[in-house]
């Protein structure tokens, strides 16, 4: 592995992406465990879907896959990594956030 400043910076960036994904996945689990699961059956299904949508679950799956792909990149020499290709691979999943943001107004009104 080339031990250049660019290679070290790239490795640090990949590590930061992995750590950020770990943190975000944990946050999604907190939302699910503290809000979604306890409220199931206690509020109407239509309200639950409006407030939480199905995207939280989809986000969790997507970010877990993204993290695993990034972790694979962390094991190869930085000059051979293809982080950009990973984000291109998941571009359609990233569009889930458009649905989430679009439904945010309805979610706020439902509370």
The first five atom37 places (N, CA, C, CB, O) and aatype in JSON, in Angstrom:
{
  "aatype": [20, 20, 20, 20, 20, 20, 20, 20, 20, 20, 20, 20, 20, 20, 20, 20, 20, 20, 20, 20, 20, 20, 20, 20, 20, 20, 20, 20, 20, 20, 20, 20, 20, 20, 20, 20, 20, 20, 20, 20, 20, 20, 20, 20, 20, 20, 20, 20, 20, 20, 20, 20, 20, 20, 20, 20, 20, 20, 20, 20, 20, 20, 20, 20, 20, 20, 20, 20, 20, 20, 20, 20, 20, 20, 20, 20, 20, 20, 20, 20, 20, 20, 20, 20, 20, 20, 20, 20, 20, 20, 20, 20, 20, 20, 20, 20, 20, 20, 20, 20, 20, 20, 20, 20, 20, 20, 20, 20, 20, 20, 20],
  "atom_mask": [
    [1, 1, 1, 1, 1],
    [1, 1, 1, 1, 1],
    [1, 1, 1, 1, 1],
    [1, 1, 1, 1, 1],
    [1, 1, 1, 1, 1],
    [1, 1, 1, 1, 1],
    [1, 1, 1, 1, 1],
    [1, 1, 1, 1, 1],
    [1, 1, 1, 1, 1],
    [1, 1, 1, 1, 1],
    [1, 1, 1, 1, 1],
    [1, 1, 1, 1, 1],
    [1, 1, 1, 1, 1],
    [1, 1, 1, 1, 1],
    [1, 1, 1, 1, 1],
    [1, 1, 1, 1, 1],
    [1, 1, 1, 1, 1],
    [1, 1, 1, 1, 1],
    [1, 1, 1, 1, 1],
    [1, 1, 1, 1, 1],
    [1, 1, 1, 1, 1],
    [1, 1, 1, 1, 1],
    [1, 1, 1, 1, 1],
    [1, 1, 1, 1, 1],
    [1, 1, 1, 1, 1],
    [1, 1, 1, 1, 1],
    [1, 1, 1, 1, 1],
    [1, 1, 1, 1, 1],
    [1, 1, 1, 1, 1],
    [1, 1, 1, 1, 1],
    [1, 1, 1, 1, 1],
    [1, 1, 1, 1, 1],
    [1, 1, 1, 1, 1],
    [1, 1, 1, 1, 1],
    [1, 1, 1, 1, 1],
    [1, 1, 1, 1, 1],
    [1, 1, 1, 1, 1],
    [1, 1, 1, 1, 1],
    [1, 1, 1, 1, 1],
    [1, 1, 1, 1, 1],
    [1, 1, 1, 1, 1],
    [1, 1, 1, 1, 1],
    [1, 1, 1, 1, 1],
    [1, 1, 1, 1, 1],
    [1, 1, 1, 1, 1],
    [1, 1, 1, 1, 1],
    [1, 1, 1, 1, 1],
    [1, 1, 1, 1, 1],
    [1, 1, 1, 1, 1],
    [1, 1, 1, 1, 1],
    [1, 1, 1, 1, 1],
    [1, 1, 1, 1, 1],
    [1, 1, 1, 1, 1],
    [1, 1, 1, 1, 1],
    [1, 1, 1, 1, 1],
    [1, 1, 1, 1, 1],
    [1, 1, 1, 1, 1],
    [1, 1, 1, 1, 1],
    [1, 1, 1, 1, 1],
    [1, 1, 1, 1, 1],
    [1, 1, 1, 1, 1],
    [1, 1, 1, 1, 1],
    [1, 1, 1, 1, 1],
    [1, 1, 1, 1, 1],
    [1, 1, 1, 1, 1],
    [1, 1, 1, 1, 1],
    [1, 1, 1, 1, 1],
    [1, 1, 1, 1, 1],
    [1, 1, 1, 1, 1],
    [1, 1, 1, 1, 1],
    [1, 1, 1, 1, 1],
    [1, 1, 1, 1, 1],
    [1, 1, 1, 1, 1],
    [1, 1, 1, 1, 1],
    [1, 1, 1, 1, 1],
    [1, 1, 1, 1, 1],
    [1, 1, 1, 1, 1],
    [1, 1, 1, 1, 1],
    [1, 1, 1, 1, 1],
    [1, 1, 1, 1, 1],
    [1, 1, 1, 1, 1],
    [1, 1, 1, 1, 1],
    [1, 1, 1, 1, 1],
    [1, 1, 1, 1, 1],
    [1, 1, 1, 1, 1],
    [1, 1, 1, 1, 1],
    [1, 1, 1, 1, 1],
    [1, 1, 1, 1, 1],
    [1, 1, 1, 1, 1],
    [1, 1, 1, 1, 1],
    [1, 1, 1, 1, 1],
    [1, 1, 1, 1, 1],
    [1, 1, 1, 1, 1],
    [1, 1, 1, 1, 1],
    [1, 1, 1, 1, 1],
    [1, 1, 1, 1, 1],
    [1, 1, 1, 1, 1],
    [1, 1, 1, 1, 1],
    [1, 1, 1, 1, 1],
    [1, 1, 1, 1, 1],
    [1, 1, 1, 1, 1],
    [1, 1, 1, 1, 1],
    [1, 1, 1, 1, 1],
    [1, 1, 1, 1, 1],
    [1, 1, 1, 1, 1],
    [1, 1, 1, 1, 1],
    [1, 1, 1, 1, 1],
    [1, 1, 1, 1, 1],
    [1, 1, 1, 1, 1],
    [1, 1, 1, 1, 1],
    [1, 1, 1, 1, 1]
  ],
  "atom_positions": [
    [[0.85, -1.18, 0.0], [0.0, 0.0, 0.0], [0.89, 1.24, 0.0], [-0.97, 0.0, 1.23], [1.84, 1.35, 0.77]],
    [[0.57, 2.15, -0.86], [1.32, 3.4, -0.92], [1.03, 4.19, 0.35], [0.94, 4.23, -2.19], [-0.12, 4.34, 0.76]],
    [[2.09, 4.7, 0.97], [1.92, 5.44, 2.22], [2.08, 6.93, 1.94], [2.94, 4.97, 3.29], [2.97, 7.59, 2.47]],
    [[1.19, 7.43, 1.12], [1.23, 8.85, 0.8], [0.21, 9.58, 1.66], [0.96, 9.09, -0.71], [-0.67, 8.97, 2.25]],
    [[0.36, 10.88, 1.71], [-0.59, 11.69, 2.47], [-2.0, 11.52, 1.9], [-0.18, 13.18, 2.44], [-2.97, 11.42, 2.66]],
    [[-2.12, 11.48, 0.58], [-3.44, 11.31, -0.04], [-4.05, 9.96, 0.34], [-3.32, 11.42, -1.57], [-5.25, 9.87, 0.6]],
    [[-3.23, 8.91, 0.36], [-3.73, 7.58, 0.72], [-4.19, 7.55, 2.18], [-2.64, 6.51, 0.48], [-5.22, 6.97, 2.5]],
    [[-3.42, 8.18, 3.06], [-3.8, 8.24, 4.48], [-5.09, 9.03, 4.66], [-2.67, 8.87, 5.32], [-5.98, 8.64, 5.42]],
    [[-5.19, 10.15, 3.94], [-6.42, 10.97, 4.04], [-7.63, 10.22, 3.51], [-6.25, 12.28, 3.26], [-8.72, 10.32, 4.07]],
    [[-7.43, 9.47, 2.44], [-8.53, 8.68, 1.88], [-8.98, 7.62, 2.88], [-8.11, 8.03, 0.54], [-10.18, 7.4, 3.08]],
    [[-8.02, 6.96, 3.51], [-8.35, 5.94, 4.51], [-9.09, 6.57, 5.7], [-7.07, 5.21, 5.0], [-10.06, 6.0, 6.2]],
    [[-8.64, 7.73, 6.13], [-9.32, 8.44, 7.22], [-10.75, 8.81, 6.83], [-8.53, 9.69, 7.61], [-11.67, 8.72, 7.64]],
    [[-10.93, 9.24, 5.58], [-12.26, 9.61, 5.1], [-13.18, 8.39, 5.09], [-12.19, 10.23, 3.7], [-14.35, 8.49, 5.48]],
    [[-12.68, 7.26, 4.64], [-13.48, 6.03, 4.62], [-13.85, 5.62, 6.04], [-12.72, 4.89, 3.91], [-14.99, 5.24, 6.31]],
    [[-12.89, 5.7, 6.94], [-13.15, 5.37, 8.35], [-14.22, 6.3, 8.93], [-11.86, 5.46, 9.18], [-15.09, 5.85, 9.67]],
    [[-14.15, 7.58, 8.6], [-15.15, 8.54, 9.08], [-16.53, 8.22, 8.52], [-14.74, 9.97, 8.69], [-17.53, 8.32, 9.23]],
    [[-16.59, 7.84, 7.25], [-17.88, 7.45, 6.66], [-18.46, 6.24, 7.37], [-17.71, 7.15, 5.15], [-19.66, 6.2, 7.66]],
    [[-17.63, 5.26, 7.66], [-18.09, 4.05, 8.36], [-18.6, 4.42, 9.76], [-16.95, 3.0, 8.46], [-19.66, 3.96, 10.18]],
    [[-17.85, 5.24, 10.48], [-18.27, 5.66, 11.83], [-19.57, 6.45, 11.79], [-17.17, 6.5, 12.49], [-20.42, 6.29, 12.66]],
    [[-19.71, 7.3, 10.8], [-20.94, 8.09, 10.65], [-22.13, 7.18, 10.37], [-20.78, 9.13, 9.53], [-23.21, 7.37, 10.93]],
    [[-21.93, 6.2, 9.5], [-23.01, 5.24, 9.2], [-23.38, 4.46, 10.47], [-22.59, 4.27, 8.07], [-24.57, 4.27, 10.74]],
    [[-22.4, 4.02, 11.24], [-22.67, 3.32, 12.5], [-23.54, 4.18, 13.43], [-21.35, 2.95, 13.21], [-24.52, 3.7, 13.99]],
    [[-23.16, 5.42, 13.57], [-23.89, 6.34, 14.44], [-25.32, 6.54, 13.95], [-23.16, 7.69, 14.52], [-26.26, 6.53, 14.73]],
    [[-25.47, 6.73, 12.64], [-26.8, 6.97, 12.08], [-27.68, 5.73, 12.23], [-26.7, 7.36, 10.59], [-28.86, 5.84, 12.54]],
    [[-27.1, 4.55, 12.0], [-27.86, 3.3, 12.16], [-28.32, 3.17, 13.61], [-27.0, 2.07, 11.73], [-29.45, 2.75, 13.86]],
    [[-27.47, 3.5, 14.55], [-27.86, 3.46, 15.96], [-28.99, 4.44, 16.25], [-26.66, 3.77, 16.86], [-29.91, 4.12, 17.01]],
    [[-28.94, 5.63, 15.66], [-30.01, 6.61, 15.83], [-31.34, 6.08, 15.27], [-29.64, 7.95, 15.15], [-32.39, 6.27, 15.87]],
    [[-31.27, 5.43, 14.12], [-32.49, 4.86, 13.53], [-33.06, 3.77, 14.43], [-32.19, 4.28, 12.12], [-34.28, 3.65, 14.57]],
    [[-32.2, 2.97, 15.04], [-32.66, 1.93, 15.98], [-33.33, 2.56, 17.2], [-31.48, 1.04, 16.43], [-34.33, 2.04, 17.7]],
    [[-32.79, 3.66, 17.67], [-33.4, 4.36, 18.81], [-34.8, 4.84, 18.43], [-32.52, 5.56, 19.25], [-35.74, 4.67, 19.21]],
    [[-34.94, 5.43, 17.26], [-36.26, 5.89, 16.81], [-37.23, 4.71, 16.76], [-36.17, 6.56, 15.41], [-38.37, 4.81, 17.21]],
    [[-36.76, 3.6, 16.21], [-37.63, 2.43, 16.1], [-38.0, 1.89, 17.48], [-36.95, 1.34, 15.27], [-39.17, 1.6, 17.73]],
    [[-37.02, 1.75, 18.35], [-37.27, 1.14, 19.66], [-38.02, 2.04, 20.64], [-35.98, 0.73, 20.28], [-38.79, 1.55, 21.47]],
    [[-37.81, 3.35, 20.55], [-38.46, 4.26, 21.5], [-39.8, 4.8, 21.02], [-37.54, 5.4, 21.81], [-40.63, 5.2, 21.82]],
    [[-40.0, 4.82, 19.7], [-41.22, 5.43, 19.19], [-42.06, 4.48, 18.34], [-40.87, 6.64, 18.38], [-43.24, 4.27, 18.63]],
    [[-41.47, 3.92, 17.32], [-42.27, 3.14, 16.37], [-42.84, 1.88, 17.02], [-41.41, 2.75, 15.16], [-44.05, 1.67, 16.98]],
    [[-42.0, 1.06, 17.62], [-42.47, -0.2, 18.21], [-43.45, 0.06, 19.35], [-41.28, -1.01, 18.72], [-44.51, -0.57, 19.36]],
    [[-43.16, 0.93, 20.31], [-44.11, 1.15, 21.4], [-45.47, 1.71, 20.95], [-43.51, 2.08, 22.41], [-46.49, 1.45, 21.59]],
    [[-45.49, 2.46, 19.86], [-46.75, 3.06, 19.42], [-47.58, 2.15, 18.51], [-46.47, 4.35, 18.71], [-48.75, 2.43, 18.25]],
    [[-46.97, 1.08, 18.02], [-47.73, 0.16, 17.17], [-48.91, -0.39, 17.96], [-46.83, -1.01, 16.64], [-48.75, -0.88, 19.08]],
    [[-50.07, -0.3, 17.37], [-51.27, -0.78, 18.03], [-51.9, 0.21, 18.98], [-50.97, -2.03, 18.76], [-53.02, 0.0, 19.45]],
    [[-51.2, 1.29, 19.28], [-51.73, 2.29, 20.22], [-52.25, 3.53, 19.5], [-50.66, 2.7, 21.22], [-53.01, 4.31, 20.07]],
    [[-51.84, 3.7, 18.27], [-52.37, 4.81, 17.46], [-52.87, 4.2, 16.15], [-51.27, 5.93, 17.21], [-52.41, 3.13, 15.75]],
    [[-53.79, 4.88, 15.5], [-54.3, 4.35, 14.24], [-53.17, 4.12, 13.23], [-55.35, 5.3, 13.65], [-52.21, 4.88, 13.17]],
    [[-53.3, 3.05, 12.45], [-52.29, 2.7, 11.45], [-52.04, 3.86, 10.5], [-52.7, 1.45, 10.67], [-50.9, 4.12, 10.12]],
    [[-53.09, 4.56, 10.11], [-52.92, 5.68, 9.18], [-52.06, 6.78, 9.79], [-54.29, 6.25, 8.77], [-51.24, 7.38, 9.1]],
    [[-52.24, 7.05, 11.09], [-51.41, 8.04, 11.76], [-49.96, 7.56, 11.88], [-51.97, 8.36, 13.15], [-49.02, 8.33, 11.68]],
    [[-49.81, 6.29, 12.21], [-48.47, 5.72, 12.34], [-47.71, 5.82, 11.02], [-48.54, 4.26, 12.8], [-46.54, 6.2, 11.0]],
    [[-48.38, 5.48, 9.92], [-47.74, 5.56, 8.61], [-47.44, 7.0, 8.22], [-48.62, 4.9, 7.53], [-46.43, 7.29, 7.59]],
    [[-48.32, 7.91, 8.6], [-48.11, 9.32, 8.28], [-46.92, 9.88, 9.06], [-49.37, 10.13, 8.57], [-46.12, 10.64, 8.52]],
    [[-46.82, 9.5, 10.32], [-45.76, 10.05, 11.15], [-44.42, 9.39, 10.86], [-46.11, 9.89, 12.63], [-43.41, 10.08, 10.68]],
    [[-44.4, 8.07, 10.8], [-43.14, 7.37, 10.69], [-42.81, 6.91, 9.28], [-43.15, 6.19, 11.59], [-41.64, 6.71, 8.94]],
    [[-43.82, 6.75, 8.44], [-43.67, 6.19, 7.1], [-42.89, 4.88, 7.15], [-42.97, 7.2, 6.17], [-42.38, 4.5, 8.21]],
    [[-42.79, 4.21, 6.04], [-42.02, 2.97, 5.97], [-40.55, 3.26, 5.7], [-42.59, 2.04, 4.89], [-39.72, 2.35, 5.69]],
    [[-40.25, 4.52, 5.47], [-38.88, 4.85, 5.07], [-37.87, 4.66, 6.19], [-38.82, 6.27, 4.58], [-36.7, 4.41, 5.91]],
    [[-38.28, 4.76, 7.43], [-37.34, 4.56, 8.54], [-36.74, 3.16, 8.45], [-38.04, 4.78, 9.92], [-35.53, 2.97, 8.58]],
    [[-37.6, 2.18, 8.23], [-37.13, 0.8, 8.07], [-36.23, 0.67, 6.84], [-38.33, -0.17, 7.96], [-35.18, 0.02, 6.9]],
    [[-36.64, 1.28, 5.75], [-35.84, 1.24, 4.52], [-34.5, 1.95, 4.72], [-36.61, 1.88, 3.36], [-33.48, 1.49, 4.21]],
    [[-34.51, 3.06, 5.45], [-33.25, 3.75, 5.74], [-32.29, 2.83, 6.47], [-33.51, 5.03, 6.57], [-31.1, 2.76, 6.15]],
    [[-32.81, 2.12, 7.45], [-31.99, 1.24, 8.26], [-31.32, 0.16, 7.4], [-32.83, 0.59, 9.37], [-30.12, -0.08, 7.53]],
    [[-32.09, -0.46, 6.54], [-31.55, -1.5, 5.65], [-30.53, -0.9, 4.7], [-32.69, -2.18, 4.84], [-29.44, -1.45, 4.51]],
    [[-30.87, 0.23, 4.09], [-29.97, 0.89, 3.14], [-28.64, 1.26, 3.8], [-30.63, 2.14, 2.57], [-27.58, 0.97, 3.26]],
    [[-28.7, 1.89, 4.96], [-27.48, 2.35, 5.6], [-26.62, 1.19, 6.12], [-27.82, 3.3, 6.75], [-25.39, 1.29, 6.18]],
    [[-27.27, 0.09, 6.49], [-26.51, -1.09, 6.89], [-25.73, -1.63, 5.69], [-27.46, -2.19, 7.47], [-24.55, -1.97, 5.81]],
    [[-26.39, -1.7, 4.53], [-25.71, -2.17, 3.31], [-24.59, -1.22, 2.92], [-26.72, -2.3, 2.16], [-23.5, -1.65, 2.55]],
    [[-24.86, 0.07, 2.99], [-23.85, 1.07, 2.65], [-22.64, 0.92, 3.57], [-24.44, 2.49, 2.76], [-21.5, 0.96, 3.1]],
    [[-22.89, 0.76, 4.85], [-21.79, 0.62, 5.81], [-20.95, -0.62, 5.5], [-22.35, 0.53, 7.24], [-19.72, -0.57, 5.54]],
    [[-21.6, -1.73, 5.18], [-20.86, -2.95, 4.86], [-20.01, -2.77, 3.61], [-21.83, -4.13, 4.68], [-18.88, -3.24, 3.55]],
    [[-20.56, -2.09, 2.61], [-19.78, -1.83, 1.4], [-18.59, -0.92, 1.7], [-20.67, -1.19, 0.32], [-17.5, -1.13, 1.17]],
    [[-18.79, 0.07, 2.53], [-17.7, 0.96, 2.92], [-16.65, 0.2, 3.73], [-18.24, 2.16, 3.73], [-15.45, 0.42, 3.56]],
    [[-17.11, -0.68, 4.59], [-16.19, -1.47, 5.39], [-15.31, -2.35, 4.49], [-16.97, -2.35, 6.41], [-14.13, -2.55, 4.77]],
    [[-15.89, -2.87, 3.41], [-15.1, -3.65, 2.44], [-14.0, -2.77, 1.84], [-16.02, -4.21, 1.32], [-12.89, -3.25, 1.61]],
    [[-14.31, -1.51, 1.58], [-13.34, -0.59, 1.02], [-12.2, -0.31, 1.99], [-14.01, 0.7, 0.61], [-11.08, -0.01, 1.58]],
    [[-12.5, -0.41, 3.26], [-11.51, -0.12, 4.28], [-10.43, -1.21, 4.35], [-12.18, 0.02, 5.64], [-9.38, -1.0, 4.96]],
    [[-10.69, -2.35, 3.73], [-9.74, -3.46, 3.79], [-8.81, -3.54, 2.58], [-10.49, -4.76, 3.93], [-7.91, -4.37, 2.53]],
    [[-9.03, -2.67, 1.61], [-8.18, -2.7, 0.42], [-7.32, -1.45, 0.38], [-9.03, -2.82, -0.87], [-7.65, -0.46, 1.04]],
    [[-6.25, -1.47, -0.37], [-5.4, -0.26, -0.45], [-6.23, 0.95, -0.9], [-4.22, -0.5, -1.43], [-7.04, 0.83, -1.82]],
    [[-6.03, 2.09, -0.27], [-6.81, 3.28, -0.6], [-6.8, 3.64, -2.09], [-6.29, 4.45, 0.19], [-7.81, 4.1, -2.63]],
    [[-5.67, 3.42, -2.74], [-5.61, 3.77, -4.17], [-6.47, 2.84, -5.04], [-4.16, 3.74, -4.65], [-6.74, 3.15, -6.2]],
    [[-6.89, 1.71, -4.48], [-7.73, 0.77, -5.22], [-9.21, 0.87, -4.82], [-7.25, -0.65, -5.0], [-10.05, 0.2, -5.41]],
    [[-9.51, 1.7, -3.84], [-10.88, 1.77, -3.36], [-11.78, 2.48, -4.37], [-10.94, 2.49, -2.01], [-11.34, 3.3, -5.17]],
    [[-13.05, 2.15, -4.29], [-14.04, 2.69, -5.24], [-15.25, 3.23, -4.47], [-14.49, 1.59, -6.25], [-16.38, 2.84, -4.73]],
    [[-14.99, 4.11, -3.54], [-16.05, 4.67, -2.71], [-17.1, 5.38, -3.56], [-15.47, 5.63, -1.67], [-18.3, 5.23, -3.33]],
    [[-16.66, 6.14, -4.53], [-17.61, 6.85, -5.4], [-18.56, 5.9, -6.1], [-16.86, 7.67, -6.43], [-19.75, 6.2, -6.23]],
    [[-18.04, 4.76, -6.53], [-18.89, 3.77, -7.2], [-19.96, 3.23, -6.26], [-18.04, 2.61, -7.74], [-21.07, 2.91, -6.69]],
    [[-19.63, 3.13, -4.98], [-20.62, 2.66, -4.0], [-21.78, 3.64, -3.91], [-19.96, 2.48, -2.59], [-22.94, 3.23, -3.92]],
    [[-21.48, 4.91, -3.83], [-22.55, 5.91, -3.74], [-23.37, 5.94, -5.03], [-21.96, 7.3, -3.45], [-24.58, 6.15, -4.98]],
    [[-22.74, 5.74, -6.16], [-23.49, 5.67, -7.42], [-24.39, 4.45, -7.43], [-22.52, 5.63, -8.63], [-25.52, 4.51, -7.91]],
    [[-23.9, 3.34, -6.91], [-24.68, 2.1, -6.84], [-25.96, 2.32, -6.03], [-23.84, 0.97, -6.2], [-27.01, 1.76, -6.36]],
    [[-25.88, 3.11, -4.98], [-27.01, 3.32, -4.1], [-27.76, 4.64, -4.36], [-26.55, 3.29, -2.68], [-28.55, 5.07, -3.52]],
    [[-27.52, 5.26, -5.48], [-28.15, 6.55, -5.78], [-29.67, 6.49, -5.67], [-27.76, 7.01, -7.17], [-30.29, 7.41, -5.14]],
    [[-30.28, 5.41, -6.17], [-31.73, 5.31, -6.09], [-32.23, 5.22, -4.65], [-32.21, 4.1, -6.88], [-33.29, 5.75, -4.33]],
    [[-31.47, 4.54, -3.8], [-31.86, 4.45, -2.39], [-31.78, 5.81, -1.7], [-30.99, 3.45, -1.65], [-32.58, 6.11, -0.82]],
    [[-30.82, 6.61, -2.11], [-30.67, 7.93, -1.51], [-31.91, 8.78, -1.8], [-29.4, 8.63, -2.04], [-32.23, 9.7, -1.04]],
    [[-32.59, 8.47, -2.89], [-33.82, 9.2, -3.23], [-34.94, 8.95, -2.22], [-34.29, 8.8, -4.63], [-35.93, 9.68, -2.22]],
    [[-34.79, 7.94, -1.37], [-35.78, 7.71, -0.31], [-35.94, 8.95, 0.56], [-35.37, 6.51, 0.56], [-37.01, 9.2, 1.1]],
    [[-34.88, 9.7, 0.69], [-34.93, 10.9, 1.52], [-35.86, 11.95, 0.92], [-33.53, 11.48, 1.7], [-36.41, 12.77, 1.65]],
    [[-36.03, 11.94, -0.39], [-36.99, 12.84, -1.03], [-38.39, 12.52, -0.54], [-36.92, 12.73, -2.58], [-39.16, 13.43, -0.2]],
    [[-38.74, 11.24, -0.51], [-40.06, 10.81, -0.02], [-40.23, 11.2, 1.44], [-40.24, 9.29, -0.19], [-41.28, 11.69, 1.85]],
    [[-39.2, 10.98, 2.21], [-39.24, 11.31, 3.64], [-39.5, 12.8, 3.86], [-37.94, 10.89, 4.32], [-40.36, 13.17, 4.66]],
    [[-38.76, 13.62, 3.17], [-38.91, 15.08, 3.32], [-40.27, 15.52, 2.8], [-37.77, 15.82, 2.57], [-40.91, 16.39, 3.4]],
    [[-40.71, 14.95, 1.7], [-42.02, 15.29, 1.14], [-43.13, 14.99, 2.14], [-42.26, 14.53, -0.18], [-44.09, 15.75, 2.25]],
    [[-43.0, 13.88, 2.86], [-44.03, 13.49, 3.83], [-43.88, 14.19, 5.19], [-43.99, 11.99, 4.03], [-44.74, 14.03, 6.06]],
    [[-42.83, 14.93, 5.37], [-42.57, 15.58, 6.65], [-43.7, 16.53, 7.05], [-41.24, 16.35, 6.59], [-44.1, 16.56, 8.22]],
    [[-44.23, 17.3, 6.1], [-45.3, 18.24, 6.41], [-46.53, 17.5, 6.93], [-45.66, 19.08, 5.18], [-47.14, 17.93, 7.91]],
    [[-46.89, 16.39, 6.28], [-48.04, 15.61, 6.72], [-47.77, 15.02, 8.1], [-48.36, 14.48, 5.72], [-48.66, 14.97, 8.94]],
    [[-46.54, 14.59, 8.34], [-46.16, 14.02, 9.62], [-46.34, 15.05, 10.75], [-44.7, 13.53, 9.58], [-46.87, 14.72, 11.81]],
    [[-45.93, 16.24, 10.52], [-46.05, 17.3, 11.54], [-47.51, 17.63, 11.8], [-45.29, 18.56, 11.1], [-47.89, 17.86, 12.94]],
    [[-48.33, 17.65, 10.74], [-49.76, 17.94, 10.9], [-50.47, 16.84, 11.67], [-50.42, 18.13, 9.52], [-51.45, 17.11, 12.37]],
    [[-50.0, 15.6, 11.56], [-50.66, 14.45, 12.17], [-50.48, 14.44, 13.68], [-50.13, 13.17, 11.58], [-51.32, 13.89, 14.4]],
    [[-49.41, 15.02, 14.15], [-49.17, 14.94, 15.59], [-50.23, 15.68, 16.31], [-47.81, 15.49, 15.96], [-50.21, 15.74, 17.54]]
  ]
}
